[in-house]
Amino acid sequence: WAQTADGSPWIGVSCQTQGADLWWPVKDHPSDRPDSLAISITVPKGLVAASNGKLLGTRERNEKTTFDWFLSTPINPYNVTVNIAPYVTISDTYISTAGDSVETTFWVLPEDEAKGKELFPQFIEQMRFYEEMLGPYAFRDEKYGIVHTPYLGMEHQTIIAYGAGFKDGALFGQHSDYDDLMHHELGHEWWGNLVSVADWKDFWIHEGITTYMQALFTEQRRGMDAYFANMQYFSTMIDNRQPLAPRESRSAGQMYQGRDVYYKGASVLHTLRYLVGDERFFTILRRFAYPDPKMEAITDGSSMRYSSTEEFRNIAEKHGEMSLDWFFEVYMYQPELPELVSMVQGDNLILEWVTPGNLTFNMPVEVVVNDISAKITFIDNKAVVPISVTGDYEIDPNHWVLRKKR
Protein backbone atom coordinates (compact mmCIF):
# COMPACT_ATOMS: atom_id res chain seq x y z
CA TRP A 1 0.00 0.00 0.00
CA ALA A 2 1.73 3.14 -1.20
CA GLN A 3 0.98 6.46 -2.81
CA THR A 4 2.05 8.15 -6.03
CA ALA A 5 3.66 11.60 -6.14
CA ASP A 6 0.23 13.29 -6.17
CA GLY A 7 -1.13 11.17 -3.29
CA SER A 8 -3.13 8.70 -5.39
CA PRO A 9 -3.32 5.06 -4.26
CA TRP A 10 -0.56 2.77 -5.54
CA ILE A 11 -1.39 -0.81 -4.58
CA GLY A 12 0.27 -4.12 -5.45
CA VAL A 13 0.15 -7.73 -4.30
CA SER A 14 3.16 -10.03 -3.88
CA CYS A 15 3.05 -13.01 -1.51
CA GLN A 16 5.36 -15.81 -2.65
CA THR A 17 6.92 -16.84 0.64
CA GLN A 18 4.06 -15.70 2.89
CA GLY A 19 1.37 -17.49 0.89
CA ALA A 20 -1.60 -16.51 -1.27
CA ASP A 21 -4.01 -17.50 1.50
CA LEU A 22 -3.16 -14.16 3.09
CA TRP A 23 -5.62 -12.51 0.72
CA TRP A 24 -7.84 -15.10 -0.98
CA PRO A 25 -9.15 -18.58 -0.09
CA VAL A 26 -6.95 -21.13 -1.82
CA LYS A 27 -5.25 -24.49 -1.44
CA ASP A 28 -1.89 -22.82 -1.10
CA HIS A 29 0.67 -25.28 -2.44
CA PRO A 30 2.49 -25.34 -5.80
CA SER A 31 1.27 -28.89 -6.43
CA ASP A 32 -2.32 -27.72 -6.97
CA ARG A 33 -2.98 -24.87 -9.37
CA PRO A 34 -6.41 -23.49 -10.28
CA ASP A 35 -7.03 -24.29 -13.95
CA SER A 36 -8.14 -20.73 -14.75
CA LEU A 37 -8.77 -17.44 -13.01
CA ALA A 38 -11.49 -14.77 -13.19
CA ILE A 39 -10.87 -11.65 -11.18
CA SER A 40 -12.94 -8.45 -11.05
CA ILE A 41 -11.58 -5.34 -9.37
CA THR A 42 -13.67 -2.24 -8.61
CA VAL A 43 -11.79 1.02 -8.07
CA PRO A 44 -12.64 4.73 -7.84
CA LYS A 45 -12.93 6.41 -11.23
CA GLY A 46 -9.53 7.55 -12.49
CA LEU A 47 -7.66 4.53 -11.16
CA VAL A 48 -6.66 1.52 -13.26
CA ALA A 49 -6.63 -2.12 -12.10
CA ALA A 50 -4.24 -4.50 -13.88
CA SER A 51 -4.15 -8.24 -13.29
CA ASN A 52 -3.32 -11.63 -14.83
CA GLY A 53 -4.58 -12.73 -18.24
CA LYS A 54 -6.77 -10.75 -20.63
CA LEU A 55 -8.92 -7.72 -19.92
CA LEU A 56 -12.45 -8.76 -20.91
CA GLY A 57 -13.85 -5.27 -20.40
CA THR A 58 -14.66 -2.49 -17.96
CA ARG A 59 -17.91 -1.37 -16.33
CA GLU A 60 -18.74 2.13 -15.00
CA ARG A 61 -21.15 2.75 -12.11
CA ASN A 62 -21.46 5.38 -9.37
CA GLU A 63 -18.08 7.00 -10.10
CA LYS A 64 -16.40 3.60 -9.92
CA THR A 65 -14.85 1.37 -12.59
CA THR A 66 -14.79 -2.43 -12.54
CA PHE A 67 -12.04 -4.18 -14.48
CA ASP A 68 -12.83 -7.79 -15.47
CA TRP A 69 -9.77 -9.97 -16.06
CA PHE A 70 -9.64 -13.63 -17.11
CA LEU A 71 -6.67 -16.00 -17.26
CA SER A 72 -7.42 -19.15 -19.24
CA THR A 73 -4.40 -21.18 -18.07
CA PRO A 74 -3.41 -22.82 -14.77
CA ILE A 75 -1.50 -20.57 -12.37
CA ASN A 76 0.49 -20.99 -9.17
CA PRO A 77 -1.47 -19.29 -6.35
CA TYR A 78 1.46 -17.01 -5.46
CA ASN A 79 1.43 -15.68 -9.04
CA VAL A 80 -2.06 -14.18 -8.78
CA THR A 81 -1.88 -10.41 -8.36
CA VAL A 82 -3.79 -7.15 -8.32
CA ASN A 83 -2.24 -3.76 -9.18
CA ILE A 84 -4.05 -0.44 -8.72
CA ALA A 85 -2.84 3.06 -9.56
CA PRO A 86 -3.62 5.92 -11.97
CA TYR A 87 -1.61 4.04 -14.57
CA VAL A 88 -0.94 5.09 -18.13
CA THR A 89 -0.08 2.39 -20.65
CA ILE A 90 2.76 1.97 -23.11
CA SER A 91 1.86 -0.68 -25.67
CA ASP A 92 3.18 -2.38 -28.77
CA THR A 93 2.74 -5.65 -30.64
CA TYR A 94 5.66 -8.05 -30.32
CA ILE A 95 6.14 -10.59 -33.13
CA SER A 96 7.19 -13.86 -31.54
CA THR A 97 9.87 -16.12 -32.99
CA ALA A 98 6.94 -18.45 -33.69
CA GLY A 99 5.36 -15.74 -35.85
CA ASP A 100 2.49 -14.91 -33.50
CA SER A 101 1.52 -11.36 -32.50
CA VAL A 102 1.77 -10.77 -28.76
CA GLU A 103 0.09 -7.81 -27.07
CA THR A 104 2.80 -6.11 -24.98
CA THR A 105 1.79 -3.52 -22.38
CA PHE A 106 3.59 -1.64 -19.61
CA TRP A 107 1.35 -0.10 -16.95
CA VAL A 108 3.42 2.76 -15.53
CA LEU A 109 2.82 5.71 -13.21
CA PRO A 110 2.13 8.95 -15.12
CA GLU A 111 5.10 10.74 -13.61
CA ASP A 112 7.41 8.02 -14.96
CA GLU A 113 5.91 7.64 -18.43
CA ALA A 114 9.00 9.07 -20.15
CA LYS A 115 11.28 6.64 -18.26
CA GLY A 116 8.90 3.83 -19.15
CA LYS A 117 9.12 4.64 -22.84
CA GLU A 118 12.91 4.67 -22.62
CA LEU A 119 12.93 1.26 -20.89
CA PHE A 120 10.32 -0.40 -23.09
CA PRO A 121 12.72 -1.48 -25.89
CA GLN A 122 14.61 -3.56 -23.31
CA PHE A 123 11.42 -5.53 -22.65
CA ILE A 124 11.32 -6.48 -26.33
CA GLU A 125 15.06 -7.25 -26.52
CA GLN A 126 14.89 -9.51 -23.49
CA MET A 127 11.82 -11.35 -24.74
CA ARG A 128 13.61 -12.02 -28.02
CA PHE A 129 16.62 -13.42 -26.15
CA TYR A 130 14.52 -15.86 -24.16
CA GLU A 131 12.50 -17.02 -27.16
CA GLU A 132 15.59 -17.65 -29.26
CA MET A 133 17.28 -19.53 -26.42
CA LEU A 134 14.38 -21.52 -24.95
CA GLY A 135 11.47 -21.47 -27.38
CA PRO A 136 8.44 -19.21 -27.74
CA TYR A 137 6.76 -17.36 -24.88
CA ALA A 138 4.04 -19.75 -23.72
CA PHE A 139 1.26 -17.22 -23.06
CA ARG A 140 1.07 -15.57 -26.47
CA ASP A 141 -2.74 -15.70 -26.48
CA GLU A 142 -2.91 -13.75 -23.21
CA LYS A 143 -0.37 -10.92 -23.14
CA TYR A 144 3.17 -9.92 -22.26
CA GLY A 145 2.44 -7.56 -19.42
CA ILE A 146 4.66 -5.49 -17.12
CA VAL A 147 3.31 -3.34 -14.30
CA HIS A 148 5.04 -0.62 -12.28
CA THR A 149 4.91 -1.63 -8.59
CA PRO A 150 5.83 -0.13 -5.21
CA TYR A 151 8.00 -3.20 -4.45
CA LEU A 152 11.05 -4.59 -6.26
CA GLY A 153 9.55 -7.25 -8.51
CA MET A 154 7.81 -10.60 -8.99
CA GLU A 155 7.13 -13.09 -11.77
CA HIS A 156 3.34 -12.83 -11.77
CA GLN A 157 2.11 -14.82 -14.75
CA THR A 158 1.49 -12.60 -17.82
CA ILE A 159 1.98 -9.40 -15.75
CA ILE A 160 5.48 -9.04 -14.35
CA ALA A 161 5.88 -6.74 -11.36
CA TYR A 162 8.55 -4.12 -12.02
CA GLY A 163 9.92 -1.87 -9.27
CA ALA A 164 13.63 -1.51 -10.03
CA GLY A 165 13.47 2.26 -10.31
CA PHE A 166 14.43 2.25 -14.00
CA LYS A 167 18.02 1.40 -13.04
CA ASP A 168 20.25 -1.22 -14.60
CA GLY A 169 21.76 -3.79 -12.22
CA ALA A 170 19.22 -3.20 -9.43
CA LEU A 171 18.67 -6.88 -8.63
CA PHE A 172 22.08 -8.50 -8.23
CA GLY A 173 24.11 -5.41 -7.40
CA GLN A 174 26.45 -5.84 -10.34
CA HIS A 175 27.34 -3.19 -12.87
CA SER A 176 25.01 -4.65 -15.49
CA ASP A 177 24.43 -2.75 -18.69
CA TYR A 178 20.79 -3.87 -18.75
CA ASP A 179 17.79 -4.03 -16.42
CA ASP A 180 18.54 -7.29 -14.61
CA LEU A 181 15.40 -7.16 -12.44
CA MET A 182 13.18 -7.21 -15.51
CA HIS A 183 15.31 -9.89 -17.17
CA HIS A 184 15.09 -12.14 -14.10
CA GLU A 185 11.34 -11.85 -13.65
CA LEU A 186 10.72 -12.40 -17.36
CA GLY A 187 12.80 -15.57 -17.20
CA HIS A 188 10.30 -17.00 -14.74
CA GLU A 189 7.68 -17.10 -17.48
CA TRP A 190 9.68 -20.13 -18.66
CA TRP A 191 11.23 -21.32 -15.38
CA GLY A 192 8.36 -21.12 -12.91
CA ASN A 193 5.26 -20.51 -14.99
CA LEU A 194 5.73 -22.70 -18.08
CA VAL A 195 7.81 -25.26 -16.16
CA SER A 196 6.69 -25.41 -12.53
CA VAL A 197 7.71 -27.62 -9.65
CA ALA A 198 5.16 -29.47 -7.55
CA ASP A 199 7.22 -29.17 -4.38
CA TRP A 200 9.37 -26.33 -3.05
CA LYS A 201 12.29 -28.77 -2.69
CA ASP A 202 12.94 -28.43 -6.43
CA PHE A 203 12.75 -24.65 -6.45
CA TRP A 204 16.27 -24.26 -7.80
CA ILE A 205 14.60 -25.01 -11.17
CA HIS A 206 12.68 -21.73 -10.89
CA GLU A 207 15.43 -19.56 -9.42
CA GLY A 208 18.72 -21.19 -10.39
CA ILE A 209 18.01 -21.59 -14.09
CA THR A 210 16.55 -18.08 -14.30
CA THR A 211 19.65 -16.66 -12.59
CA TYR A 212 21.89 -18.54 -15.01
CA MET A 213 19.98 -17.06 -17.95
CA GLN A 214 21.31 -13.66 -16.91
CA ALA A 215 24.89 -14.86 -17.30
CA LEU A 216 23.97 -16.11 -20.77
CA PHE A 217 22.43 -12.74 -21.62
CA THR A 218 25.62 -11.04 -20.42
CA GLU A 219 27.61 -13.41 -22.66
CA GLN A 220 25.44 -12.53 -25.64
CA ARG A 221 25.85 -8.80 -25.06
CA ARG A 222 29.49 -8.58 -23.96
CA GLY A 223 31.27 -11.86 -24.66
CA MET A 224 32.83 -14.74 -22.72
CA ASP A 225 35.06 -12.66 -20.44
CA ALA A 226 31.99 -10.86 -19.10
CA TYR A 227 30.20 -14.20 -18.76
CA PHE A 228 33.06 -15.67 -16.71
CA ALA A 229 33.14 -12.56 -14.51
CA ASN A 230 29.40 -12.92 -13.94
CA MET A 231 29.78 -16.57 -12.93
CA GLN A 232 32.69 -15.76 -10.63
CA TYR A 233 30.46 -13.26 -8.84
CA PHE A 234 27.69 -15.86 -8.50
CA SER A 235 30.15 -18.37 -7.00
CA THR A 236 31.06 -15.94 -4.20
CA MET A 237 27.41 -15.85 -3.09
CA ILE A 238 27.00 -19.60 -2.44
CA ASP A 239 26.14 -20.65 1.12
CA ASN A 240 26.01 -24.49 1.02
CA ARG A 241 23.60 -24.51 3.97
CA GLN A 242 21.47 -27.38 2.68
CA PRO A 243 21.15 -29.61 -0.38
CA LEU A 244 20.26 -27.69 -3.51
CA ALA A 245 17.51 -30.24 -4.25
CA PRO A 246 16.60 -32.09 -1.04
CA ARG A 247 14.94 -35.45 -1.50
CA GLU A 248 12.39 -34.64 1.22
CA SER A 249 9.54 -32.15 0.88
CA ARG A 250 10.32 -28.56 1.87
CA SER A 251 8.41 -25.32 2.49
CA ALA A 252 9.04 -22.06 0.65
CA GLY A 253 10.61 -20.55 3.75
CA GLN A 254 13.03 -23.46 4.09
CA MET A 255 14.20 -23.30 0.48
CA TYR A 256 14.73 -19.54 0.59
CA GLN A 257 17.10 -19.79 3.56
CA GLY A 258 20.36 -18.60 2.08
CA ARG A 259 20.93 -17.87 -1.59
CA ASP A 260 21.72 -21.27 -3.07
CA VAL A 261 18.50 -21.71 -5.07
CA TYR A 262 19.77 -18.72 -7.06
CA TYR A 263 23.55 -18.80 -7.18
CA LYS A 264 24.44 -22.44 -6.60
CA GLY A 265 21.73 -23.47 -9.04
CA ALA A 266 23.25 -21.18 -11.67
CA SER A 267 26.77 -22.41 -10.88
CA VAL A 268 25.80 -26.07 -11.24
CA LEU A 269 24.42 -25.30 -14.71
CA HIS A 270 27.66 -23.52 -15.56
CA THR A 271 29.58 -26.70 -14.68
CA LEU A 272 27.11 -28.91 -16.57
CA ARG A 273 27.66 -26.77 -19.66
CA TYR A 274 31.39 -27.40 -19.43
CA LEU A 275 30.86 -31.13 -18.92
CA VAL A 276 28.53 -31.81 -21.86
CA GLY A 277 29.61 -29.03 -24.23
CA ASP A 278 27.69 -26.08 -25.63
CA GLU A 279 25.67 -27.84 -28.34
CA ARG A 280 24.33 -30.50 -25.98
CA PHE A 281 23.84 -28.07 -23.11
CA PHE A 282 21.69 -25.61 -25.03
CA THR A 283 19.63 -28.51 -26.38
CA ILE A 284 19.10 -29.62 -22.76
CA LEU A 285 17.79 -26.18 -21.80
CA ARG A 286 15.38 -25.96 -24.72
CA ARG A 287 14.08 -29.50 -24.33
CA PHE A 288 13.60 -28.96 -20.61
CA ALA A 289 11.37 -26.00 -21.47
CA TYR A 290 9.61 -27.88 -24.27
CA PRO A 291 10.31 -31.67 -24.17
CA ASP A 292 8.49 -32.11 -27.48
CA PRO A 293 9.29 -29.48 -30.15
CA LYS A 294 5.63 -29.62 -31.24
CA MET A 295 4.73 -28.00 -27.91
CA GLU A 296 6.40 -24.79 -29.06
CA ALA A 297 3.50 -24.13 -31.45
CA ILE A 298 0.94 -24.00 -28.61
CA THR A 299 -0.09 -20.38 -27.95
CA ASP A 300 -2.62 -20.67 -25.09
CA GLY A 301 -0.27 -21.76 -22.29
CA SER A 302 -1.55 -25.35 -22.21
CA SER A 303 2.04 -26.52 -22.71
CA MET A 304 2.57 -25.76 -19.00
CA ARG A 305 3.66 -28.74 -16.91
CA TYR A 306 5.03 -29.83 -13.57
CA SER A 307 8.65 -30.91 -13.40
CA SER A 308 11.31 -31.98 -10.91
CA THR A 309 15.04 -32.38 -10.45
CA GLU A 310 14.71 -35.99 -11.57
CA GLU A 311 13.08 -34.97 -14.85
CA PHE A 312 15.83 -32.44 -15.44
CA ARG A 313 18.43 -35.18 -14.84
CA ASN A 314 16.67 -37.51 -17.30
CA ILE A 315 16.56 -34.82 -19.99
CA ALA A 316 20.19 -33.85 -19.31
CA GLU A 317 21.27 -37.49 -19.61
CA LYS A 318 19.30 -38.01 -22.83
CA HIS A 319 20.56 -34.93 -24.63
CA GLY A 320 23.94 -34.82 -22.89
CA GLU A 321 24.47 -38.45 -23.94
CA MET A 322 25.97 -39.55 -20.64
CA SER A 323 25.03 -40.85 -17.20
CA LEU A 324 24.84 -38.05 -14.64
CA ASP A 325 23.91 -39.87 -11.43
CA TRP A 326 27.30 -39.02 -9.91
CA PHE A 327 26.97 -35.35 -10.88
CA PHE A 328 23.56 -34.98 -9.25
CA GLU A 329 24.52 -36.92 -6.11
CA VAL A 330 27.34 -34.49 -5.37
CA TYR A 331 25.81 -31.20 -6.51
CA MET A 332 22.10 -31.63 -5.83
CA TYR A 333 21.35 -34.04 -3.03
CA GLN A 334 23.89 -33.01 -0.37
CA PRO A 335 25.26 -29.55 0.46
CA GLU A 336 29.04 -29.90 0.57
CA LEU A 337 31.06 -29.00 -2.50
CA PRO A 338 33.76 -31.34 -3.84
CA GLU A 339 37.39 -30.39 -3.25
CA LEU A 340 40.12 -30.79 -5.83
CA VAL A 341 43.42 -31.68 -4.15
CA SER A 342 46.61 -31.33 -6.19
CA MET A 343 50.30 -32.04 -5.63
CA VAL A 344 53.42 -32.35 -7.74
CA GLN A 345 55.38 -35.60 -7.53
CA GLY A 346 58.45 -35.58 -9.74
CA ASP A 347 57.33 -34.95 -13.30
CA ASN A 348 53.64 -35.54 -12.53
CA LEU A 349 50.78 -33.42 -11.26
CA ILE A 350 48.54 -35.60 -9.08
CA LEU A 351 44.87 -34.62 -8.91
CA GLU A 352 42.20 -36.09 -6.67
CA TRP A 353 38.56 -35.21 -6.01
CA VAL A 354 37.68 -35.39 -2.33
CA THR A 355 33.95 -35.74 -1.75
CA PRO A 356 31.68 -36.21 1.28
CA GLY A 357 31.19 -39.91 1.97
CA ASN A 358 33.73 -40.69 -0.79
CA LEU A 359 31.07 -40.17 -3.44
CA THR A 360 32.19 -40.94 -6.98
CA PHE A 361 33.01 -37.72 -8.83
CA ASN A 362 34.99 -38.19 -12.02
CA MET A 363 34.58 -34.62 -13.18
CA PRO A 364 37.10 -33.77 -15.93
CA VAL A 365 39.15 -30.61 -15.41
CA GLU A 366 41.04 -28.37 -17.79
CA VAL A 367 44.75 -28.18 -17.02
CA VAL A 368 47.10 -25.83 -18.86
CA VAL A 369 50.76 -26.92 -18.92
CA ASN A 370 53.29 -24.64 -20.63
CA ASP A 371 50.43 -22.83 -22.42
CA ILE A 372 48.98 -26.11 -23.75
CA SER A 373 45.47 -26.90 -22.55
CA ALA A 374 44.02 -30.38 -22.04
CA LYS A 375 40.78 -31.70 -20.57
CA ILE A 376 41.92 -34.24 -17.99
CA THR A 377 39.73 -37.26 -17.29
CA PHE A 378 39.52 -38.97 -13.91
CA ILE A 379 39.22 -42.61 -12.86
CA ASP A 380 38.16 -43.38 -9.28
CA ASN A 381 38.29 -39.63 -8.55
CA LYS A 382 42.01 -39.48 -9.49
CA ALA A 383 44.13 -38.31 -12.41
CA VAL A 384 47.82 -37.94 -13.24
CA VAL A 385 49.07 -35.16 -15.53
CA PRO A 386 52.65 -35.34 -16.88
CA ILE A 387 54.51 -32.06 -16.45
CA SER A 388 58.16 -31.06 -16.56
CA VAL A 389 59.85 -30.25 -13.26
CA THR A 390 60.07 -26.58 -14.24
CA GLY A 391 56.79 -26.54 -16.15
CA ASP A 392 54.13 -23.97 -15.38
CA TYR A 393 50.61 -25.27 -14.94
CA GLU A 394 47.17 -23.91 -14.14
CA ILE A 395 44.10 -25.89 -13.10
CA ASP A 396 40.67 -24.87 -14.41
CA PRO A 397 41.75 -21.36 -15.49
CA ASN A 398 38.21 -20.26 -16.40
CA HIS A 399 36.64 -21.66 -13.22
CA TRP A 400 34.22 -23.93 -15.04
CA VAL A 401 33.99 -26.53 -12.28
CA LEU A 402 32.12 -25.66 -9.10
CA ARG A 403 34.25 -26.78 -6.19
CA LYS A 404 35.33 -25.90 -2.68
CA LYS A 405 37.56 -22.86 -2.53
CA ARG A 406 40.77 -23.13 -0.53
Protein Blocks (a to p, Z undefined) as FASTA:
>chain_A
ZZdfkopacddddfklnopklmpccdddfklccfbdcddddddehiacddehjdfbdcde
ehiacdddddfbdcdfklgccdddjddcdddddddfkopacdddddddfklmmmmmmmmm
mmmmmmmmmmmmnopcfklmmoccddddfbfbdcdehiacdfehopghklnopacfbdfk
lmmmmmmmmnomlpccfbfklmmmmmmmmmmmmmmmmmmmnojklmmmmmmmmmmmpgol
acfbdfbdcdfklmmgcjklmmmmmmmmmmmmmmnomklmmmmmmmmmmmplklmmpmnl
pmgccddfklmmmmmmmmnopafklmmmmmmmpmbdcddddddehjaccdddddehhiac
ddccdddeehiacddddeehiacddddfklccdehklomagcddZZ
